[in-house]
Amino acid sequence: MVWKLRDGSGYEFPKTGIVVASPPEVHACRVTDKGQGFRCNKLKHLAGKKYKYTVNLVATGSGQAPRPLDPFILHQP
């Protein structure tokens, strides 16, 4: 799974940019593209399993970071 910020967004992903509420052996996540991207590799497929995750951003300009978002991931068979 990949998340990308638009060029010039004024935000970047910190090391904890995407935090998946799952055991660490399920997803391995990291910052990419000098903070403008984030990638989580699915290491273990669990069909039908739903995971909450949090999106965290930091402001790189004069603005404030948005509140963390908390969507979910649904693994499809």
C-alpha positions in Angstrom: 0.0 0.0 0.0 1.3 3.4 -0.9 0.4 6.9 0.2 1.7 10.0 -1.7 1.4 13.7 -0.9 0.8 16.2 -3.6 3.8 18.3 -4.6 3.8 21.5 -2.7 1.3 20.3 -0.1 3.3 21.8 2.8 3.3 18.5 4.7 5.5 15.4 5.0 5.3 12.0 6.6 7.3 11.5 9.8 8.7 8.0 10.6 5.3 7.3 12.2 3.4 8.6 9.2 1.2 5.5 8.9 0.6 3.5 12.1 -1.2 0.2 11.5 -3.0 -1.3 14.5 -1.9 -4.8 13.8 0.9 -7.1 14.8 4.2 -5.9 13.3 4.6 -9.2 11.4 1.6 -8.2 9.2 2.8 -4.8 7.8 6.3 -3.4 7.4 6.0 0.4 6.9 8.5 3.1 6.0 8.8 6.7 4.7 9.7 7.1 1.0 10.4 10.0 -1.5 12.1 12.2 1.1 9.0 12.4 3.3 6.5 12.8 0.4 5.5 9.1 0.3 4.8 6.2 2.7 4.7 2.5 1.9 3.5 -0.4 3.9 4.3 -3.9 2.5 1.8 -6.6 3.3 3.8 -9.5 4.6 1.0 -11.8 5.6 -2.3 -12.1 3.7 -5.3 -12.5 6.0 -8.4 -12.5 3.8 -11.3 -10.5 5.2 -9.2 -9.0 8.1 -9.8 -5.3 8.8 -7.1 -3.1 10.4 -7.4 0.4 11.7 -4.6 2.7 10.9 -3.6 6.3 11.6 -2.2 8.9 9.2 0.2 11.4 10.8 1.6 14.4 8.9 3.9 17.2 9.9 3.8 20.7 8.5 6.9 21.8 6.5 5.7 25.3 5.8 4.0 27.9 8.0 0.8 25.8 8.5 -0.2 23.4 11.2 -0.4 19.7 10.8 -3.9 18.3 10.3 -5.5 16.1 13.0 -4.5 12.5 12.5 -6.9 10.5 10.4 -8.0 7.0 11.3 -9.4 5.0 8.3 -9.0 1.2 7.9 -7.5 -1.4 5.6 -9.6 -4.3 4.5 -7.7 -7.3 3.0 -9.5 -8.8 0.1 -9.1 -12.4 -1.0 
